[in-house]
Amino acid sequence: MIYQSTCSFVDLIQEEKRIFIQFPKRFSFTSTLYKKNILLSSMMILGIITCFSSLTAHGGNPIDSLSTQASMTQKELSKQQKNPPKFPRPNRLPKNYPVIPLVSNRILADVVLVSATIAWMYFSKKWPNFQINSWETFVEDIDIYVFHLITFWGSSIFFVITDYFQLFDKYKLNSMQPSPPSTVGTLVQVMINQLVSYPLISFFFPKDYDFPKNECDNTWYVSFLRLFGIYLANEVLFYALHRLLHNKRLYCLHKVHHEWTTPIGPAAFYCHPLEHIFVNIAPSVLGMYYTRSSKKLLLLWLTISMFHTNFTHSNFNARHEEHHQVGGGNYSGGLMDRLFGTYLEPDPRYYKRNSQ
């Protein structure tokens, strides 16, 4: 079995202590390790500032007024549900919102980042590795970036097929504002985003990356702790960065993703390319890297997270639908939303199951 091991808890502590002691010897201001730690530290500081600033600015969303829902009495909440307010369309930028010159132009950003990515791959000779020698060595051969593509598109195709044949329609939520942009345009943008995210993934997990291999990694409790660590890093960083994008000054970047008020699976990665790199990919990659997880564990995490991402954007998750319909609140998986007062319960008048 995969979790059979002779590793004890004492062995685990000794292994972590050995790595901690050796860490300064491998650390220098010119090393790749230093650059990776600077990136993580910057994102964590940004996340802490964003989260704690919400304690003084309750809700933190410049578009919707539902962030005050948490402080409402039951009587006030019932009154609002009987006469729901009219929310501004989240995919349209209000006139008083600033636009970042050049950067907020998605087409220009696509051209610049795609060109830069291709040039970087050509001159550095770092191309995605699609070669698999055999199914027996699949785990050792598969590239993290390639597996990320396989799991995302595999999950997307699954949910698109279920939509086409209406297999799970009785479990889906009724659409409030079905105003989708071009499906072809969405797929093209998603593929562009996945291309330009390759340098970041390759930076942390290059072809010659030495995945941790010791006896303790095969114990169930260590595997659970590492998976929980990845989840926690992703939850905290994604919440902070996603909420930051709903700031008045940065929403010009995030409004692309909100063009889908009732999204579909592949639309999970439909966004501005800079948002995809730093908000969708970076939190998960940093969590996977700094937990020092084995490759099997990383592949398991990617499978779970890509399926969950497509599931959430396929009109099954009422909390996420509320975020897209309203344009704010419910910024992450739920844990951080409850801690910082941005958790929104979906209005039952908006969301009645098709089975009813």
C-alpha positions, 0 to 999 in steps of 0.5 A: 500500500502507498502509506505503508512506512517504517517512518515514525513521528520522531524520524519526521521531526529529525528529517525536518530539523536536518533540512532546517539546519542545512537551509542557510548553507544553500541560501544566498542572495543570488540563488534561485531559492532566495528569489523564490522566498522573496516572491513568497514573502511579498505575496504573504505580506500583501495578503496580510495587509489586505486581510487585516485592512478589511477589519476597518473597512467591512466588506471591502468590495467597491461594487456590491452592497451585500457585504453589509449582509453579515451585520443585518438582523434577520428581519432586515435580511428578510425584508431585503430578500422580499425586495432584492436590490438592483445590483450594477452589472459586475462585468461593466466598469463604472465611470468613476473607476480608474483604468490602468493605462496599457496594462488593463488592455487585455488584448495588448497584454495577451500579445506582449505576454505571449511574445515574451513567453515564446521568446523566453522558451526559445532562448532558454530552451525550456519547453514543456515536456510532453514525453511519457516513456511508459505508463509504469513510469507515468508519475516520474515522467509527467511534467507538472505543467503538462499534468495541470493542462491534462487535469484542467481540460479533462475536467472541463470536457467532462462538465461540458459533456454533462451540460450538453446532454443535460445529465445533472441539470436537476442539480444545477442552479437556475441562472439569474443573468445568463449573458455569456461572452463568446465561447470561442473567445473564452477558450482562446483566452484560457489557452493564452493564459495557460501558455503565459503561466508556464514560466512561473510553473517552470521556475518552481518546478523545472524539468530537473526538479528534485522532488523530496524522496524520503520514507516519511513522505509516504505516511498518511499523516504527513501526506494529510498535513502537506495537502492541508498546507497546500490548501491553506496557502492557496486559501489565504493567498487566493482570498487576499489577491482575489479581494484585492482585485475587487479594489476600485483601482484594480477592478479594471483587470478583474472585470474580464473574469466577471463577463461571465455572470453565469460561468461554465467550467472552462471560464474558470480561467477566463480572465486577464493574463496577469490575473491568471498568473498571480492570482490563479496559479501563484498561490497553488504553486507556492503552496505546492513548492513550500510544503516540499510535497512528493510528486504523487501528492502534487499530482493528487492536489492538481487533480482535486483542485482542477476538478473543483475549479471546474465544478465551482464554475459549472453552476453547481455552487450557489456561493460562487454563483452569488459572487458572479451575480453580485460582483463581490463577497465569497472571494475564496473557499469559505474559510477566509470569507467567514473570518473576515466578514465577506461570506454571503448566503445566496438568496433563495429567491435567486437560486431555486434548484431546477429539481424543484 
